[in-house]
Amino acid sequence: MDVPPWLQRAIQTRLDEVSTRIEHDPELSRVRGETDEAFEALFGGEDVEQTPEYAEWENCYIVSKGIENERLYMQGLRDGIQLTVSILGQSMPEETNTKANQFTNANS
């Protein structure tokens, strides 16, 4: 089943909105600031990957990406559930009316 272009655009617009909101999240900004500070400390050593500063930067980077991915996932999950409920909510009255009519006709 192909996704209609209007739905693709709606999904992309929503993804852009959520990504922008996450980019400006205070907690994520704080973690990114710590990540940037740790990264700047790396430039003093010759073998950067062997320094404790690199390990600290790497940990901060992993945490910031984890927070970002978790928030994107959770928002996508909420959006998916909301979309499903909305679609089912629109189709349910038709099904209910059809079943009610079938029940009425069968009992007549």
C-alpha positions as CSV (number, residue, x, y, z in Angstrom):
1,M,0.0,0.0,0.0
2,D,1.5,3.4,-1.0
3,V,1.3,6.2,1.4
4,P,-0.6,9.2,-0.1
5,P,1.6,12.2,-0.8
6,W,-0.5,14.4,1.6
7,L,0.1,11.9,4.4
8,Q,3.8,11.8,3.6
9,R,4.0,15.6,3.8
10,A,2.0,15.6,7.1
11,I,4.4,13.1,8.6
12,Q,7.4,15.0,7.5
13,T,6.0,18.3,8.8
14,R,5.3,16.7,12.1
15,L,8.8,15.1,12.3
16,D,10.3,18.6,11.5
17,E,8.3,20.2,14.3
18,V,9.2,17.5,16.9
19,S,12.9,17.6,15.9
20,T,12.9,21.4,16.3
21,R,11.3,21.2,19.7
22,I,13.8,18.5,20.8
23,E,16.7,20.6,19.5
24,H,15.6,23.4,21.9
25,D,14.9,21.2,24.9
26,P,16.6,22.6,28.0
27,E,17.9,19.3,29.3
28,L,19.3,18.3,26.0
29,S,20.9,21.8,25.6
30,R,22.5,21.3,29.0
31,V,23.9,17.8,28.0
32,R,25.1,19.2,24.7
33,G,26.9,22.0,26.6
34,E,28.7,19.4,28.7
35,T,29.5,17.5,25.6
36,D,31.0,20.5,23.9
37,E,33.0,21.4,27.0
38,A,34.4,17.8,27.2
39,F,35.2,17.8,23.5
40,E,37.1,21.1,23.8
41,A,39.2,19.6,26.6
42,L,40.4,16.9,24.1
43,F,42.6,19.2,22.0
44,G,45.3,19.3,24.6
45,G,46.4,15.7,24.3
46,E,48.3,14.1,21.4
47,D,46.6,10.7,21.5
48,V,43.1,12.0,22.0
49,E,41.3,8.6,22.2
50,Q,43.4,7.4,25.1
51,T,42.7,10.4,27.3
52,P,40.1,10.5,30.2
53,E,38.7,13.7,28.5
54,Y,37.9,11.7,25.4
55,A,36.1,9.1,27.4
56,E,34.1,11.9,29.2
57,W,33.2,13.5,25.9
58,E,32.2,10.1,24.4
59,N,30.0,9.4,27.4
60,C,28.3,12.8,27.2
61,Y,27.8,12.4,23.5
62,I,26.2,9.0,23.9
63,V,23.9,10.3,26.6
64,S,22.8,13.3,24.5
65,K,22.1,11.1,21.5
66,G,20.2,8.6,23.7
67,I,18.0,11.4,25.1
68,E,17.4,12.8,21.6
69,N,16.5,9.3,20.2
70,E,14.3,8.5,23.2
71,R,12.3,11.7,22.8
72,L,12.0,11.2,19.0
73,Y,10.8,7.6,19.6
74,M,8.3,8.5,22.3
75,Q,6.8,11.4,20.3
76,G,6.6,9.2,17.2
77,L,4.8,6.5,19.3
78,R,2.4,9.1,20.7
79,D,1.7,10.5,17.2
80,G,1.2,7.0,15.8
81,I,-1.3,6.1,18.6
82,Q,-3.1,9.4,18.1
83,L,-3.3,8.8,14.4
84,T,-4.5,5.2,14.9
85,V,-7.2,6.3,17.3
86,S,-8.3,9.1,15.0
87,I,-8.5,6.8,12.0
88,L,-10.4,4.1,14.0
89,G,-12.6,6.7,15.6
90,Q,-13.7,7.9,12.1
91,S,-14.3,4.3,10.8
92,M,-16.0,3.0,13.9
93,P,-19.4,4.8,13.6
94,E,-19.8,3.4,10.0
95,E,-19.0,-0.1,11.2
96,T,-21.3,0.3,14.2
97,N,-24.2,1.6,12.0
98,T,-23.7,-1.2,9.5
99,K,-23.6,-3.9,12.2
100,A,-26.7,-2.3,13.9
101,N,-28.5,-2.3,10.6
102,Q,-27.5,-5.9,9.9
103,F,-28.8,-6.9,13.4
104,T,-32.0,-5.0,12.9
105,N,-32.6,-6.6,9.5
106,A,-31.8,-10.1,10.8
107,N,-34.3,-9.7,13.6
108,S,-37.1,-8.3,11.4
